Amino acid sequence: MKVKTKLTAEEFFKLYPEEGRVELINGEVYEMPAPTPKHQDILLRVFIPMRGFVDTNSLGLILVAPVDVVFDEENVLQPDIVYVSDLSKVKDKIYGAPDLVVEVVSPSTLKRDLTDKMKLYERHGVKEYWLVFPLEKTIMVYELTEKCYELLSFATEKGKVSSKVLEGFELDVEGIFNL
């Protein structure tokens, strides 16, 4: 008898409580430790100006983790920041691809953020993927093109990164990492 090693989204939600920091990637469960204070500080330094821009311009909904994003039956993720312009996707969870996601990369999530999640976001049509690297004091913004993600904007230590999805939004990198 073959033992089932992968879960569907339905099975995943039955096994894990709503408040859990758990993701389902390609049917496999990944438990996430609580973020560090530095991670949370950087996350909020990115989120607050982004939220202000979205709210001021009435562009949709932007949330900070943890919030479940159900991409399909094998993939349920909790991006650090998620922006959705189509509010019909927002119910008890977010169903379908957000317009923009942000991940604050830590040494323990580096491989998953740069490979598994990037491929998944690309495949499901997330228009913009931001990677924030606290140790390197770098932010990289990827834009989804017809073929794949391409680097749209990046800055290390100084300078600004910009968004196409949130047209007109820029973020001063020095202010994010100057703790």
HELIX and SHEET records of a PDB file:
HELIX    1   1 ALA A    9  LEU A   15  1                                   7    
HELIX    2   2 PRO A   37  THR A   56  1                                  20    
HELIX    3   3 LEU A   87  LYS A   89  5                                   3    
HELIX    4   4 LEU A  110  LYS A  111  1                                   2    
HELIX    5   5 ARG A  112  ASP A  116  3                                   5    
HELIX    6   6 LYS A  117  HIS A  124  1                                   8    
HELIX    7   7 VAL A  173  PHE A  177  1                                   5    
SHEET    1   A 2 VAL A  22  ILE A  25  0                                        
SHEET    2   A 2 GLU A  28  GLU A  31 -1                                        
SHEET    1   B 6 LEU A  61  VAL A  64  0                                        
SHEET    2   B 6 ILE A  81  VAL A  84 -1                                        
SHEET    3   B 6 LEU A 100  VAL A 104 -1                                        
SHEET    4   B 6 GLU A 128  PHE A 133  1                                        
SHEET    5   B 6 THR A 138  LEU A 144 -1                                        
SHEET    6   B 6 TYR A 149  THR A 156 -1                                        
SHEET    1   C 3 ASN A  75  LEU A  77  0                                        
SHEET    2   C 3 VAL A  69  ASP A  72 -1                                        
SHEET    3   C 3 ILE A  94  TYR A  95  1                                        
SHEET    1   D 2 LYS A 160  SER A 162  0                                        
SHEET    2   D 2 GLU A 170  ASP A 172 -1                                        
END                                                                             
